Amino acid sequence: MEEMKKVLPPQITVETAATILRKNGFKMSVDKLRAGLVQGIYPFGDVVQRHDGMLKNDCYDVYTVLLEKWIKERTEQH
């Protein structure tokens, strides 16, 4: 989670988010993250769809606080 502490903006790019997820042990590509955000699988971001079915033209927002919470929920020892 050290990477998260260095990220101060409330929103980060999907590229940055995918890197943070990989550093925390998740198998994640930028394309997988984009698809998951579009499908509503990952609750830590939003998508503004510009054209139907054209993921590369969509706008993505990943929210730092929600991403950190999602990672913590899945990596904490019980």
C-alpha positions as CSV (number, residue, x, y, z in Angstrom):
1,M,0.0,0.0,0.0
2,E,3.0,2.3,0.0
3,E,2.2,3.1,-3.7
4,M,-1.2,4.4,-2.6
5,K,0.3,6.7,0.0
6,K,2.4,8.3,-2.8
7,V,-0.8,8.9,-4.9
8,L,-2.4,12.0,-3.6
9,P,-5.1,12.9,-6.2
10,P,-8.6,11.6,-5.6
11,Q,-8.6,10.2,-9.1
12,I,-6.0,8.1,-10.9
13,T,-5.7,6.7,-14.4
14,V,-6.6,3.0,-15.1
15,E,-2.9,2.5,-16.0
16,T,-1.8,3.7,-12.5
17,A,-4.6,1.6,-10.9
18,A,-3.6,-1.5,-12.8
19,T,0.0,-1.0,-11.7
20,I,-1.0,-0.6,-8.0
21,L,-3.2,-3.7,-8.3
22,R,-0.3,-5.8,-9.7
23,K,2.0,-4.6,-7.0
24,N,-0.5,-5.8,-4.5
25,G,-0.7,-9.3,-6.0
26,F,-3.6,-9.1,-8.3
27,K,-3.3,-10.3,-11.9
28,M,-4.5,-7.2,-13.7
29,S,-4.0,-5.7,-17.1
30,V,-5.3,-2.3,-18.2
31,D,-7.7,-3.9,-20.6
32,K,-9.1,-6.2,-17.9
33,L,-9.5,-3.3,-15.5
34,R,-11.3,-1.3,-18.2
35,A,-13.6,-4.2,-19.0
36,G,-14.4,-4.7,-15.3
37,L,-15.2,-1.1,-14.8
38,V,-17.5,-1.1,-17.8
39,Q,-19.3,-4.2,-16.5
40,G,-19.6,-2.8,-13.0
41,I,-17.4,-5.6,-11.5
42,Y,-14.9,-3.2,-9.9
43,P,-16.8,-0.7,-7.7
44,F,-13.9,1.7,-7.4
45,G,-14.3,3.6,-10.6
46,D,-16.7,5.1,-13.2
47,V,-16.8,5.0,-16.9
48,V,-18.2,7.6,-19.3
49,Q,-18.9,5.7,-22.5
50,R,-18.4,7.7,-25.6
51,H,-19.3,5.1,-28.2
52,D,-21.1,1.8,-27.7
53,G,-18.6,-1.1,-27.6
54,M,-15.5,1.1,-28.1
55,L,-13.6,0.7,-24.8
56,K,-10.6,2.7,-26.0
57,N,-12.8,5.8,-26.5
58,D,-14.4,5.7,-23.1
59,C,-13.3,7.9,-20.2
60,Y,-12.3,6.2,-17.0
61,D,-12.1,7.5,-13.4
62,V,-10.6,5.3,-10.7
63,Y,-11.1,6.7,-7.2
64,T,-8.0,6.3,-5.0
65,V,-9.8,5.9,-1.6
66,L,-12.2,3.3,-3.0
67,L,-9.4,1.4,-4.7
68,E,-7.4,1.3,-1.5
69,K,-10.5,0.1,0.5
70,W,-11.1,-2.6,-2.2
71,I,-7.5,-3.9,-2.0
72,K,-7.5,-3.9,1.8
73,E,-10.8,-5.9,1.9
74,R,-9.2,-8.6,-0.3
75,T,-5.7,-8.7,1.2
76,E,-6.3,-8.5,5.0
77,Q,-5.7,-11.6,7.0
78,H,-8.7,-12.7,9.0
